[in-house]
């Protein structure tokens, strides 16, 4: 994608006023652990864990020690890929992986069948796996600021999907119209269409 065009769309995204409804801040009850060392002292008590801005380059393996984990925030790190055994975190309801360096999302994402909220915003992702359709409980999906222009057909299986943020993604008017037809019951947040010669 043309770097200048992408920069314009990112600037448009941040210039847009956001209402309270525009960015749902979904979170669970309970103590939020923000220090891995502290969390490891009582692993069975850890339901919510935020490891934002810790400069992780890889998905931290210690996360698998928290058998009751339902909310995981790994945003604003430098993670480039997701582990093959991601699905073993089967109790997760909230997963935030925004502002990393992910370019590929594998089919293992589809094993997180209890997810309600998934944030993949501002990565380098070009497409979502077909298996995303397995996330039947998913209500909120953020993929803004990626390279995704087409959603897999399986997205139609997400009957509970209420909200999808695809701002700061260059879409033609036709691509925008196709998305609106594909997800008529979902609130879509899209940047204006372009005649970008795609």
LOVEXZA-351060 format. One record per atom (N, C-alpha, C): residue number from 1; residue in three letters; atom name; x, y, z. Coordinates in Angstrom, 1 decimal, decimal comma, padded with zeros to 4 digits, always signed. Layout:
<nodes>
    nr   rest   atom        x        y        z
   NUM    ALA     CA        X        Y        Z
...
</nodes>
This chain:
<nodes>
    nr   rest   atom        x        y        z
     1    UNK      N   +000,8   -001,2   +000,0
     1    UNK     CA   +000,0   +000,0   +000,0
     1    UNK      C   +000,9   +001,2   +000,0
     2    UNK      N   +000,4   +002,3   -000,7
     2    UNK     CA   +001,2   +003,5   -000,8
     2    UNK      C   +001,3   +004,1   +000,6
     3    UNK      N   +002,5   +004,4   +001,0
     3    UNK     CA   +002,8   +004,9   +002,4
     3    UNK      C   +002,1   +006,2   +002,7
     4    UNK      N   +002,1   +007,1   +001,7
     4    UNK     CA   +001,4   +008,4   +001,9
     4    UNK      C   -000,1   +008,2   +002,2
     5    UNK      N   -000,7   +007,3   +001,4
     5    UNK     CA   -002,2   +007,1   +001,5
     5    UNK      C   -002,4   +006,5   +002,9
     6    UNK      N   -001,6   +005,5   +003,3
     6    UNK     CA   -001,8   +004,9   +004,6
     6    UNK      C   -001,6   +006,0   +005,7
     7    UNK      N   -000,7   +006,8   +005,6
     7    UNK     CA   -000,5   +007,9   +006,6
     7    UNK      C   -001,7   +008,8   +006,7
     8    UNK      N   -002,3   +009,1   +005,6
     8    UNK     CA   -003,5   +009,9   +005,5
     8    UNK      C   -004,6   +009,3   +006,3
     9    UNK      N   -004,8   +008,0   +006,0
     9    UNK     CA   -005,9   +007,2   +006,7
     9    UNK      C   -005,6   +007,1   +008,2
    10    UNK      N   -004,4   +006,9   +008,6
    10    UNK     CA   -004,1   +006,9   +010,1
    10    UNK      C   -004,4   +008,2   +010,7
    11    UNK      N   -004,0   +009,3   +010,0
    11    UNK     CA   -004,3   +010,7   +010,5
    11    UNK      C   -005,8   +010,9   +010,6
    12    UNK      N   -006,6   +010,4   +009,6
    12    UNK     CA   -008,0   +010,5   +009,6
    12    UNK      C   -008,6   +009,8   +010,8
    13    UNK      N   -008,0   +008,6   +011,1
    13    UNK     CA   -008,6   +007,8   +012,2
    13    UNK      C   -008,4   +008,6   +013,5
    14    UNK      N   -007,3   +009,1   +013,7
    14    UNK     CA   -007,1   +009,8   +015,0
    14    UNK      C   -007,8   +011,2   +015,1
    15    UNK      N   -008,1   +011,7   +013,9
    15    UNK     CA   -008,9   +013,0   +013,9
    15    UNK      C   -010,3   +012,8   +014,1
    16    UNK      N   -010,8   +011,6   +014,0
    16    UNK     CA   -012,3   +011,3   +014,2
    16    UNK      C   -012,7   +011,4   +015,6
    17    UNK      N   -013,7   +012,1   +015,9
    17    UNK     CA   -014,2   +012,2   +017,3
    17    UNK      C   -014,8   +010,8   +017,6
    18    UNK      N   -014,5   +010,3   +018,8
    18    UNK     CA   -015,1   +009,1   +019,3
    18    UNK      C   -016,1   +009,3   +020,4
    19    UNK      N   -017,3   +008,8   +020,2
    19    UNK     CA   -018,3   +008,8   +021,2
    19    UNK      C   -018,0   +007,7   +022,2
    20    UNK      N   -018,7   +007,7   +023,3
    20    UNK     CA   -018,5   +006,6   +024,3
    20    UNK      C   -018,8   +005,3   +023,7
    21    UNK      N   -019,8   +005,3   +022,8
    21    UNK     CA   -020,3   +004,1   +022,2
    21    UNK      C   -019,3   +003,6   +021,1
    22    UNK      N   -018,5   +004,5   +020,6
    22    UNK     CA   -017,7   +004,1   +019,4
    22    UNK      C   -016,5   +003,2   +019,8
    23    UNK      N   -016,0   +003,3   +021,0
    23    UNK     CA   -015,0   +002,4   +021,5
    23    UNK      C   -015,4   +001,7   +022,8
    24    UNK      N   -016,1   +000,6   +022,7
    24    UNK     CA   -016,5   -000,1   +023,9
    24    UNK      C   -015,3   -000,5   +024,7
    25    UNK      N   -015,3   -000,2   +026,0
    25    UNK     CA   -014,2   -000,6   +026,8
    25    UNK      C   -014,7   -001,8   +027,7
    26    UNK      N   -014,6   -003,0   +027,1
    26    UNK     CA   -015,2   -004,2   +027,7
    26    UNK      C   -014,1   -004,7   +028,7
    27    UNK      N   -014,5   -004,9   +029,9
    27    UNK     CA   -013,6   -005,6   +030,9
    27    UNK      C   -014,3   -006,4   +031,9
    28    UNK      N   -013,6   -007,2   +032,5
    28    UNK     CA   -014,2   -008,1   +033,5
    28    UNK      C   -014,0   -007,6   +034,9
    29    UNK      N   -014,7   -008,2   +035,9
    29    UNK     CA   -014,5   -007,9   +037,3
    29    UNK      C   -013,3   -008,6   +037,8
    30    UNK      N   -012,7   -008,0   +038,9
    30    UNK     CA   -011,6   -008,7   +039,6
    30    UNK      C   -010,3   -007,9   +039,4
    31    UNK      N   -009,4   -008,3   +040,2
    31    UNK     CA   -008,1   -007,7   +040,3
    31    UNK      C   -007,4   -007,8   +038,9
    32    UNK      N   -006,8   -006,7   +038,5
    32    UNK     CA   -006,0   -006,7   +037,3
    32    UNK      C   -004,5   -006,7   +037,7
    33    UNK      N   -003,9   -007,8   +037,3
    33    UNK     CA   -002,4   -008,0   +037,5
    33    UNK      C   -001,7   -007,3   +036,4
    34    UNK      N   -000,7   -006,5   +036,7
    34    UNK     CA   +000,1   -005,8   +035,7
    34    UNK      C   +001,6   -006,1   +035,8
    35    UNK      N   +001,9   -007,0   +036,7
    35    UNK     CA   +003,3   -007,4   +036,9
    35    UNK      C   +003,4   -008,9   +036,9
    36    UNK      N   +004,1   -009,4   +036,0
    36    UNK     CA   +004,2   -010,9   +035,8
    36    UNK      C   +004,8   -011,6   +037,0
    37    UNK      N   +005,8   -011,0   +037,6
    37    UNK     CA   +006,4   -011,6   +038,8
    37    UNK      C   +005,3   -011,7   +039,9
    38    UNK      N   +004,6   -010,7   +040,1
    38    UNK     CA   +003,5   -010,7   +041,2
    38    UNK      C   +002,4   -011,8   +040,8
    39    UNK      N   +002,1   -011,8   +039,6
    39    UNK     CA   +001,0   -012,7   +039,1
    39    UNK      C   +001,5   -014,2   +039,3
    40    UNK      N   +002,8   -014,5   +039,1
    40    UNK     CA   +003,3   -015,8   +039,2
    40    UNK      C   +003,3   -016,3   +040,7
    41    UNK      N   +003,2   -015,4   +041,6
    41    UNK     CA   +003,2   -015,8   +043,0
    41    UNK      C   +001,8   -016,4   +043,4
    42    UNK      N   +000,8   -016,1   +042,7
    42    UNK     CA   -000,5   -016,7   +042,9
    42    UNK      C   -001,2   -017,0   +041,6
    43    UNK      N   -000,7   -017,9   +040,8
    43    UNK     CA   -001,2   -018,1   +039,5
    43    UNK      C   -002,7   -018,5   +039,4
    44    UNK      N   -003,2   -019,3   +040,4
    44    UNK     CA   -004,6   -019,7   +040,3
    44    UNK      C   -005,6   -018,5   +040,5
    45    UNK      N   -005,1   -017,4   +041,1
    45    UNK     CA   -005,9   -016,3   +041,3
    45    UNK      C   -006,0   -015,3   +040,1
    46    UNK      N   -005,2   -015,5   +039,2
    46    UNK     CA   -005,1   -014,6   +038,0
    46    UNK      C   -006,1   -014,8   +037,0
    47    UNK      N   -007,1   -013,9   +037,0
    47    UNK     CA   -008,2   -013,9   +036,0
    47    UNK      C   -007,9   -012,8   +034,9
    48    UNK      N   -007,3   -011,7   +035,4
    48    UNK     CA   -007,1   -010,6   +034,5
    48    UNK      C   -005,6   -010,2   +034,5
    49    UNK      N   -005,0   -010,1   +033,3
    49    UNK     CA   -003,5   -009,8   +033,3
    49    UNK      C   -003,3   -008,8   +032,2
    50    UNK      N   -002,6   -007,8   +032,5
    50    UNK     CA   -002,2   -006,8   +031,5
    50    UNK      C   -000,7   -006,7   +031,5
    51    UNK      N   -000,1   -007,0   +030,3
    51    UNK     CA   +001,4   -006,9   +030,2
    51    UNK      C   +001,6   -005,9   +029,0
    52    UNK      N   +001,0   -004,8   +029,0
    52    UNK     CA   +001,2   -003,8   +028,0
    52    UNK      C   +002,5   -003,1   +028,2
    53    UNK      N   +003,1   -002,7   +027,0
    53    UNK     CA   +004,3   -001,9   +027,0
    53    UNK      C   +005,5   -002,6   +027,8
    54    UNK      N   +005,6   -003,9   +027,6
    54    UNK     CA   +006,7   -004,6   +028,3
    54    UNK      C   +007,8   -005,0   +027,3
    55    UNK      N   +007,7   -004,6   +026,1
    55    UNK     CA   +008,7   -004,8   +025,0
    55    UNK      C   +008,9   -006,3   +024,7
    56    UNK      N   +007,8   -007,1   +024,9
    56    UNK     CA   +007,9   -008,5   +024,5
    56    UNK      C   +008,0   -008,6   +023,0
    57    UNK      N   +008,9   -009,4   +022,5
    57    UNK     CA   +009,1   -009,7   +021,1
    57    UNK      C   +008,3   -011,0   +020,8
    58    UNK      N   +008,1   -011,8   +021,8
    58    UNK     CA   +007,4   -013,1   +021,6
    58    UNK      C   +006,3   -013,2   +022,6
    59    UNK      N   +005,3   -014,0   +022,3
    59    UNK     CA   +004,2   -014,2   +023,2
    59    UNK      C   +004,8   -014,9   +024,5
    60    UNK      N   +004,6   -014,3   +025,7
    60    UNK     CA   +005,2   -014,8   +026,9
    60    UNK      C   +004,6   -016,2   +027,3
    61    UNK      N   +005,5   -017,1   +027,4
    61    UNK     CA   +005,1   -018,5   +027,7
    61    UNK      C   +004,5   -018,6   +029,1
    62    UNK      N   +004,9   -017,7   +030,0
    62    UNK     CA   +004,4   -017,8   +031,4
    62    UNK      C   +002,9   -017,7   +031,5
    63    UNK      N   +002,3   -017,1   +030,5
    63    UNK     CA   +000,8   -016,8   +030,4
    63    UNK      C   +000,1   -018,2   +030,6
    64    UNK      N   +000,7   -019,3   +030,1
    64    UNK     CA   +000,0   -020,6   +030,1
    64    UNK      C   -000,1   -021,1   +031,5
    65    UNK      N   +000,6   -020,5   +032,5
    65    UNK     CA   +000,5   -021,0   +033,9
    65    UNK      C   -000,8   -020,5   +034,6
    66    UNK      N   -001,4   -019,6   +034,0
    66    UNK     CA   -002,6   -019,0   +034,6
    66    UNK      C   -003,9   -019,7   +034,0
    67    UNK      N   -004,3   -020,8   +034,7
    67    UNK     CA   -005,3   -021,7   +034,2
    67    UNK      C   -006,7   -021,0   +034,3
    68    UNK      N   -006,9   -019,9   +035,0
    68    UNK     CA   -008,2   -019,3   +035,1
    68    UNK      C   -008,2   -018,0   +034,4
    69    UNK      N   -007,3   -017,7   +033,5
    69    UNK     CA   -007,1   -016,5   +032,8
    69    UNK      C   -008,3   -016,2   +031,9
    70    UNK      N   -009,0   -015,1   +032,0
    70    UNK     CA   -010,1   -014,7   +031,2
    70    UNK      C   -009,9   -013,4   +030,4
    71    UNK      N   -008,9   -012,6   +030,9
    71    UNK     CA   -008,6   -011,3   +030,2
    71    UNK      C   -007,1   -011,2   +030,1
    72    UNK      N   -006,6   -011,0   +028,8
    72    UNK     CA   -005,2   -010,9   +028,6
    72    UNK      C   -005,0   -009,7   +027,7
    73    UNK      N   -004,1   -008,8   +028,2
    73    UNK     CA   -003,8   -007,6   +027,4
    73    UNK      C   -002,3   -007,6   +027,1
    74    UNK      N   -001,9   -007,8   +025,9
    74    UNK     CA   -000,5   -007,8   +025,4
    74    UNK      C   -000,3   -006,6   +024,4
    75    UNK      N   -001,1   -005,6   +024,6
    75    UNK     CA   -001,0   -004,5   +023,6
    75    UNK      C   +000,3   -003,7   +023,8
    76    UNK      N   +000,6   -003,0   +022,7
    76    UNK     CA   +001,8   -002,1   +022,7
    76    UNK      C   +003,1   -002,8   +023,0
    77    UNK      N   +003,3   -004,0   +022,5
    77    UNK     CA   +004,6   -004,7   +022,6
    77    UNK      C   +005,2   -004,8   +021,2
    78    UNK      N   +006,0   -005,8   +021,0
    78    UNK     CA   +006,7   -006,0   +019,6
    78    UNK      C   +006,5   -007,4   +019,2
    79    UNK      N   +005,4   -008,0   +019,5
    79    UNK     CA   +005,1   -009,4   +019,2
    79    UNK      C   +004,9   -009,6   +017,7
    80    UNK      N   +005,5   -010,5   +017,1
    80    UNK     CA   +005,4   -010,7   +015,6
    80    UNK      C   +004,6   -011,9   +015,2
    81    UNK      N   +004,4   -012,8   +016,1
    81    UNK     CA   +003,6   -014,0   +015,8
    81    UNK      C   +002,9   -014,6   +017,0
    82    UNK      N   +001,9   -015,4   +016,7
    82    UNK     CA   +001,1   -016,0   +017,8
    82    UNK      C   +001,5   -017,5   +017,9
    83    UNK      N   +001,6   -018,1   +019,1
    83    UNK     CA   +002,0   -019,5   +019,3
    83    UNK      C   +000,9   -020,4   +018,7
    84    UNK      N   +001,4   -021,6   +018,3
    84    UNK     CA   +000,5   -022,6   +017,8
    84    UNK      C   -000,5   -023,1   +018,8
    85    UNK      N   -000,1   -023,1   +020,1
    85    UNK     CA   -000,9   -023,6   +021,2
    85    UNK      C   -001,8   -022,5   +021,9
    86    UNK      N   -002,0   -021,4   +021,2
    86    UNK     CA   -002,8   -020,3   +021,7
    86    UNK      C   -004,2   -020,8   +022,2
    87    UNK      N   -004,7   -021,7   +021,5
    87    UNK     CA   -006,1   -022,2   +021,8
    87    UNK      C   -006,2   -022,9   +023,2
    88    UNK      N   -005,0   -023,2   +023,8
    88    UNK     CA   -005,1   -023,8   +025,2
    88    UNK      C   -005,5   -022,8   +026,2
    89    UNK      N   -005,5   -021,5   +025,8
    89    UNK     CA   -006,0   -020,5   +026,8
    89    UNK      C   -007,6   -020,4   +026,6
    90    UNK      N   -008,2   -021,5   +026,8
    90    UNK     CA   -009,6   -021,7   +026,3
    90    UNK      C   -010,6   -020,9   +027,1
    91    UNK      N   -010,2   -020,3   +028,3
    91    UNK     CA   -011,2   -019,6   +029,1
    91    UNK      C   -011,2   -018,1   +028,7
    92    UNK      N   -010,3   -017,7   +027,9
    92    UNK     CA   -010,2   -016,2   +027,5
    92    UNK      C   -011,5   -015,7   +027,0
    93    UNK      N   -011,9   -014,6   +027,5
    93    UNK     CA   -013,0   -013,8   +027,0
    93    UNK      C   -012,6   -012,5   +026,4
    94    UNK      N   -011,5   -012,0   +026,8
    94    UNK     CA   -010,9   -010,7   +026,3
    94    UNK      C   -009,5   -010,9   +025,9
    95    UNK      N   -009,1   -010,6   +024,6
    95    UNK     CA   -007,7   -010,7   +024,2
    95    UNK      C   -007,4   -009,4   +023,5
    96    UNK      N   -006,4   -008,7   +024,0
    96    UNK     CA   -005,9   -007,4   +023,4
    96    UNK      C   -004,5   -007,6   +022,9
    97    UNK      N   -004,4   -007,5   +021,5
    97    UNK     CA   -003,0   -007,7   +020,9
    97    UNK      C   -002,8   -006,5   +020,0
    98    UNK      N   -003,4   -005,4   +020,3
    98    UNK     CA   -003,3   -004,2   +019,5
    98    UNK      C   -001,9   -003,6   +019,6
    99    UNK      N   -001,5   -002,9   +018,6
    99    UNK     CA   -000,2   -002,2   +018,6
    99    UNK      C   +001,0   -003,1   +018,8
   100    UNK      N   +001,0   -004,2   +018,0
   100    UNK     CA   +002,2   -005,1   +018,0
   100    UNK      C   +002,7   -005,1   +016,6
   101    UNK      N   +003,4   -006,2   +016,2
   101    UNK     CA   +003,9   -006,3   +014,8
   101    UNK      C   +003,5   -007,5   +014,1
   102    UNK      N   +002,2   -007,9   +014,4
   102    UNK     CA   +001,7   -009,1   +013,9
   102    UNK      C   +001,4   -008,9   +012,4
   103    UNK      N   +001,8   -009,9   +011,5
   103    UNK     CA   +001,4   -009,8   +010,1
   103    UNK      C   +000,5   -011,0   +009,7
   104    UNK      N   +000,6   -012,0   +010,5
   104    UNK     CA   -000,2   -013,2   +010,2
   104    UNK      C   -000,9   -013,7   +011,4
   105    UNK      N   -002,2   -014,0   +011,2
   105    UNK     CA   -003,0   -014,6   +012,3
   105    UNK      C   -003,4   -016,0   +011,9
   106    UNK      N   -002,9   -017,0   +012,6
   106    UNK     CA   -003,1   -018,4   +012,2
   106    UNK      C   -004,5   -018,9   +012,6
   107    UNK      N   -004,7   -020,1   +012,2
   107    UNK     CA   -006,0   -020,7   +012,5
   107    UNK      C   -006,3   -021,0   +014,0
   108    UNK      N   -005,2   -021,0   +014,7
   108    UNK     CA   -005,3   -021,3   +016,2
   108    UNK      C   -006,2   -020,3   +016,9
   109    UNK      N   -006,3   -019,1   +016,3
   109    UNK     CA   -007,2   -018,1   +016,9
   109    UNK      C   -008,6   -018,6   +017,0
   110    UNK      N   -009,0   -019,5   +016,1
   110    UNK     CA   -010,4   -020,0   +016,1
   110    UNK      C   -010,7   -021,0   +017,3
   111    UNK      N   -009,6   -021,4   +018,0
   111    UNK     CA   -009,8   -022,2   +019,2
   111    UNK      C   -010,2   -021,5   +020,4
   112    UNK      N   -010,2   -020,2   +020,4
   112    UNK     CA   -010,5   -019,4   +021,6
   112    UNK      C   -012,0   -019,1   +021,6
   113    UNK      N   -012,8   -020,2   +021,8
   113    UNK     CA   -014,2   -020,1   +021,5
   113    UNK      C   -015,1   -019,3   +022,5
   114    UNK      N   -014,4   -018,9   +023,6
   114    UNK     CA   -015,2   -018,1   +024,6
   114    UNK      C   -014,9   -016,6   +024,4
   115    UNK      N   -014,1   -016,2   +023,4
   115    UNK     CA   -013,8   -014,8   +023,3
   115    UNK      C   -015,0   -014,0   +023,0
   116    UNK      N   -015,1   -012,9   +023,7
   116    UNK     CA   -016,2   -011,9   +023,5
   116    UNK      C   -015,6   -010,6   +022,9
   117    UNK      N   -014,4   -010,3   +023,2
   117    UNK     CA   -013,7   -009,1   +022,8
   117    UNK      C   -012,3   -009,4   +022,2
   118    UNK      N   -012,1   -009,0   +021,0
   118    UNK     CA   -010,8   -009,2   +020,4
   118    UNK      C   -010,3   -008,0   +019,7
   119    UNK      N   -009,1   -007,5   +020,2
   119    UNK     CA   -008,5   -006,3   +019,6
   119    UNK      C   -007,2   -006,7   +018,9
   120    UNK      N   -007,2   -006,5   +017,6
   120    UNK     CA   -006,0   -006,8   +016,8
   120    UNK      C   -005,6   -005,5   +016,1
   121    UNK      N   -006,1   -004,3   +016,6
   121    UNK     CA   -005,9   -003,0   +015,9
   121    UNK      C   -004,4   -002,7   +015,8
   122    UNK      N   -004,1   -001,9   +014,8
   122    UNK     CA   -002,8   -001,4   +014,5
   122    UNK      C   -001,6   -002,4   +014,5
   123    UNK      N   -001,8   -003,4   +013,7
   123    UNK     CA   -000,7   -004,4   +013,4
   123    UNK      C   -000,4   -004,3   +011,9
   124    UNK      N   +000,0   -005,4   +011,3
   124    UNK     CA   +000,4   -005,4   +009,9
   124    UNK      C   -000,4   -006,6   +009,2
   125    UNK      N   -001,6   -006,9   +009,7
   125    UNK     CA   -002,3   -008,1   +009,3
   125    UNK      C   -003,0   -007,8   +007,9
   126    UNK      N   -002,8   -008,8   +007,0
   126    UNK     CA   -003,4   -008,6   +005,7
   126    UNK      C   -004,7   -009,4   +005,5
   127    UNK      N   -004,9   -010,5   +006,3
   127    UNK     CA   -006,1   -011,2   +006,3
   127    UNK      C   -006,3   -012,0   +007,6
   128    UNK      N   -007,6   -012,3   +007,8
   128    UNK     CA   -008,0   -013,0   +009,0
   128    UNK      C   -008,2   -014,5   +008,6
   129    UNK      N   -007,9   -015,4   +009,5
   129    UNK     CA   -008,1   -016,8   +009,1
   129    UNK      C   -009,6   -017,2   +009,0
   130    UNK      N   -009,9   -018,2   +008,2
   130    UNK     CA   -011,3   -018,6   +008,0
   130    UNK      C   -011,8   -019,1   +009,4
   131    UNK      N   -010,9   -019,6   +010,2
   131    UNK     CA   -011,4   -020,1   +011,5
   131    UNK      C   -011,9   -019,1   +012,5
   132    UNK      N   -011,8   -017,8   +012,1
   132    UNK     CA   -012,4   -016,8   +013,0
   132    UNK      C   -013,9   -017,0   +013,2
   133    UNK      N   -014,5   -017,6   +012,2
   133    UNK     CA   -015,9   -018,0   +012,3
   133    UNK      C   -016,2   -018,9   +013,4
   134    UNK      N   -015,2   -019,5   +014,0
   134    UNK     CA   -015,5   -020,4   +015,2
   134    UNK      C   -015,7   -019,6   +016,5
   135    UNK      N   -015,5   -018,3   +016,5
   135    UNK     CA   -015,6   -017,5   +017,7
   135    UNK      C   -017,1   -017,0   +017,8
   136    UNK      N   -017,9   -018,0   +018,1
   136    UNK     CA   -019,4   -017,7   +018,1
   136    UNK      C   -019,9   -016,8   +019,2
   137    UNK      N   -019,1   -016,6   +020,2
   137    UNK     CA   -019,4   -015,7   +021,3
   137    UNK      C   -018,9   -014,2   +021,1
   138    UNK      N   -018,1   -014,0   +020,0
   138    UNK     CA   -017,5   -012,7   +019,8
   138    UNK      C   -018,5   -011,6   +019,5
   139    UNK      N   -018,4   -010,5   +020,3
   139    UNK     CA   -019,3   -009,4   +020,1
   139    UNK      C   -018,6   -008,2   +019,6
   140    UNK      N   -017,3   -008,0   +020,0
   140    UNK     CA   -016,5   -006,8   +019,6
   140    UNK      C   -015,2   -007,2   +018,9
   141    UNK      N   -015,0   -006,7   +017,8
   141    UNK     CA   -013,8   -007,0   +017,0
   141    UNK      C   -013,1   -005,7   +016,5
   142    UNK      N   -011,9   -005,5   +016,9
   142    UNK     CA   -011,1   -004,3   +016,4
   142    UNK      C   -010,0   -004,8   +015,5
   143    UNK      N   -010,0   -004,3   +014,3
   143    UNK     CA   -009,0   -004,6   +013,3
   143    UNK      C   -008,5   -003,4   +012,6
   144    UNK      N   -008,8   -002,2   +013,2
   144    UNK     CA   -008,4   -000,9   +012,6
   144    UNK      C   -006,9   -000,8   +012,3
   145    UNK      N   -006,5   -000,1   +011,3
   145    UNK     CA   -005,1   +000,2   +011,1
   145    UNK      C   -004,3   -001,0   +010,6
   146    UNK      N   -005,0   -002,0   +010,0
   146    UNK     CA   -004,3   -003,1   +009,4
   146    UNK      C   -004,4   -003,0   +007,9
   147    UNK      N   -004,0   -004,1   +007,2
   147    UNK     CA   -004,0   -004,1   +005,7
   147    UNK      C   -005,2   -004,9   +005,2
   148    UNK      N   -006,1   -005,3   +006,1
   148    UNK     CA   -007,2   -006,1   +005,7
   148    UNK      C   -008,3   -005,4   +004,9
   149    UNK      N   -008,6   -005,9   +003,8
   149    UNK     CA   -009,7   -005,3   +002,9
   149    UNK      C   -010,8   -006,2   +002,7
   150    UNK      N   -010,6   -007,5   +002,9
   150    UNK     CA   -011,7   -008,5   +002,7
   150    UNK      C   -011,8   -009,4   +003,9
   151    UNK      N   -013,0   -009,6   +004,3
   151    UNK     CA   -013,2   -010,5   +005,5
   151    UNK      C   -013,5   -011,9   +005,0
   152    UNK      N   -013,1   -013,0   +005,7
   152    UNK     CA   -013,5   -014,3   +005,2
   152    UNK      C   -015,0   -014,5   +005,3
   153    UNK      N   -015,5   -015,4   +004,5
   153    UNK     CA   -017,0   -015,6   +004,5
   153    UNK      C   -017,5   -016,1   +005,9
   154    UNK      N   -016,6   -016,8   +006,6
   154    UNK     CA   -017,0   -017,3   +007,9
   154    UNK      C   -017,3   -016,2   +008,9
   155    UNK      N   -017,0   -015,0   +008,6
   155    UNK     CA   -017,4   -013,9   +009,5
   155    UNK      C   -018,9   -013,8   +009,7
   156    UNK      N   -019,6   -014,3   +008,7
   156    UNK     CA   -021,1   -014,4   +008,8
   156    UNK      C   -021,6   -015,3   +009,9
   157    UNK      N   -020,7   -016,2   +010,3
   157    UNK     CA   -021,1   -017,2   +011,4
   157    UNK      C   -021,1   -016,5   +012,8
   158    UNK      N   -020,5   -015,3   +012,8
   158    UNK     CA   -020,4   -014,6   +014,1
   158    UNK      C   -021,7   -013,9   +014,4
   159    UNK      N   -022,7   -014,6   +014,8
   159    UNK     CA   -024,1   -014,1   +014,9
   159    UNK      C   -024,2   -013,1   +016,1
   160    UNK      N   -023,3   -013,1   +017,0
   160    UNK     CA   -023,3   -012,2   +018,2
   160    UNK      C   -022,5   -010,9   +017,9
   161    UNK      N   -021,8   -010,8   +016,8
   161    UNK     CA   -021,0   -009,7   +016,5
   161    UNK      C   -021,8   -008,4   +016,4
   162    UNK      N   -021,5   -007,5   +017,4
   162    UNK     CA   -022,3   -006,2   +017,5
   162    UNK      C   -021,5   -005,1   +016,9
   163    UNK      N   -020,2   -005,2   +016,9
   163    UNK     CA   -019,4   -004,0   +016,6
   163    UNK      C   -018,0   -004,4   +016,0
   164    UNK      N   -017,7   -003,7   +014,9
   164    UNK     CA   -016,5   -004,0   +014,1
   164    UNK      C   -015,8   -002,7   +013,7
   165    UNK      N   -014,6   -002,5   +014,2
   165    UNK     CA   -013,8   -001,3   +013,8
   165    UNK      C   -012,8   -001,6   +012,8
   166    UNK      N   -013,0   -001,0   +011,6
   166    UNK     CA   -012,1   -001,2   +010,4
   166    UNK      C   -011,6   +000,2   +009,9
   167    UNK      N   -011,5   +001,2   +010,8
   167    UNK     CA   -011,0   +002,5   +010,4
   167    UNK      C   -009,6   +002,4   +010,1
   168    UNK      N   -009,1   +003,5   +009,4
   168    UNK     CA   -007,7   +003,6   +008,9
   168    UNK      C   -007,3   +002,4   +008,1
   169    UNK      N   -008,2   +001,8   +007,3
   169    UNK     CA   -008,0   +000,8   +006,3
   169    UNK      C   -008,5   +001,4   +005,0
   170    UNK      N   -007,6   +001,4   +004,0
   170    UNK     CA   -008,0   +001,9   +002,7
   170    UNK      C   -009,0   +000,9   +002,0
   171    UNK      N   -010,2   +001,3   +001,8
   171    UNK     CA   -011,2   +000,5   +001,1
   171    UNK      C   -011,8   +001,3   +000,0
   172    UNK      N   -012,1   +000,7   -001,1
   172    UNK     CA   -012,8   +001,3   -002,2
   172    UNK      C   -014,3   +001,4   -001,8
   173    UNK      N   -015,0   +002,3   -002,5
   173    UNK     CA   -016,4   +002,4   -002,2
   173    UNK      C   -017,1   +001,0   -002,3
   174    UNK      N   -016,7   +000,2   -003,3
   174    UNK     CA   -017,3   -001,1   -003,5
   174    UNK      C   -017,0   -002,0   -002,4
   175    UNK      N   -015,8   -002,0   -001,9
   175    UNK     CA   -015,4   -002,8   -000,7
   175    UNK      C   -016,2   -002,4   +000,5
   176    UNK      N   -016,4   -001,1   +000,7
   176    UNK     CA   -017,2   -000,7   +001,8
   176    UNK      C   -018,7   -001,2   +001,7
   177    UNK      N   -019,2   -001,1   +000,5
   177    UNK     CA   -020,6   -001,5   +000,3
   177    UNK      C   -020,7   -003,0   +000,5
   178    UNK      N   -019,7   -003,8   +000,1
   178    UNK     CA   -019,8   -005,2   +000,3
   178    UNK      C   -019,8   -005,6   +001,8
   179    UNK      N   -019,0   -004,9   +002,5
   179    UNK     CA   -018,9   -005,1   +004,0
   179    UNK      C   -020,3   -004,8   +004,7
   180    UNK      N   -020,9   -003,7   +004,3
   180    UNK     CA   -022,1   -003,3   +004,8
   180    UNK      C   -023,2   -004,4   +004,5
   181    UNK      N   -023,2   -004,9   +003,3
   181    UNK     CA   -024,1   -006,0   +003,0
   181    UNK      C   -023,8   -007,3   +003,7
   182    UNK      N   -022,5   -007,6   +003,9
   182    UNK     CA   -022,1   -008,8   +004,5
   182    UNK      C   -022,5   -008,9   +006,0
   183    UNK      N   -022,5   -007,7   +006,7
   183    UNK     CA   -022,7   -007,6   +008,1
   183    UNK      C   -023,8   -006,6   +008,4
   184    UNK      N   -025,0   -006,9   +008,0
   184    UNK     CA   -026,1   -005,9   +008,2
   184    UNK      C   -026,5   -005,6   +009,6
   185    UNK      N   -026,2   -006,6   +010,5
   185    UNK     CA   -026,6   -006,4   +011,9
   185    UNK      C   -025,5   -005,9   +012,8
   186    UNK      N   -024,4   -005,6   +012,2
   186    UNK     CA   -023,2   -005,2   +013,0
   186    UNK      C   -022,9   -003,7   +012,8
   187    UNK      N   -022,6   -003,0   +013,8
   187    UNK     CA   -022,2   -001,6   +013,7
   187    UNK      C   -020,8   -001,6   +013,2
   188    UNK      N   -020,6   -001,0   +012,0
   188    UNK     CA   -019,3   -001,0   +011,3
   188    UNK      C   -018,7   +000,4   +011,4
   189    UNK      N   -017,5   +000,5   +011,8
   189    UNK     CA   -016,8   +001,8   +011,8
   189    UNK      C   -015,8   +001,8   +010,7
   190    UNK      N   -016,0   +002,6   +009,7
   190    UNK     CA   -015,2   +002,5   +008,5
   190    UNK      C   -014,7   +003,9   +008,2
   191    UNK      N   -013,5   +004,0   +007,6
   191    UNK     CA   -013,0   +005,3   +007,1
   191    UNK      C   -013,8   +005,6   +005,8
   192    UNK      N   -013,8   +006,8   +005,3
   192    UNK     CA   -014,4   +007,1   +004,0
   192    UNK      C   -013,8   +006,2   +002,9
   193    UNK      N   -014,6   +005,9   +001,9
   193    UNK     CA   -014,1   +005,1   +000,7
   193    UNK      C   -013,1   +005,9   -000,1
   194    UNK      N   -012,3   +005,3   -000,9
   194    UNK     CA   -011,4   +006,0   -001,8
   194    UNK      C   -011,5   +005,4   -003,2
   195    UNK      N   -011,0   +006,2   -004,1
   195    UNK     CA   -010,8   +005,8   -005,5
   195    UNK      C   -009,3   +005,6   -005,6
   196    UNK      N   -008,8   +004,5   -005,0
   196    UNK     CA   -007,4   +004,3   -004,9
   196    UNK      C   -006,8   +003,4   -005,9
   197    UNK      N   -007,5   +003,1   -006,9
   197    UNK     CA   -007,0   +002,3   -008,0
   197    UNK      C   -006,5   +000,9   -007,6
   198    UNK      N   -007,2   +000,3   -006,6
   198    UNK     CA   -006,8   -001,0   -006,2
   198    UNK      C   -007,3   -002,0   -007,2
</nodes>
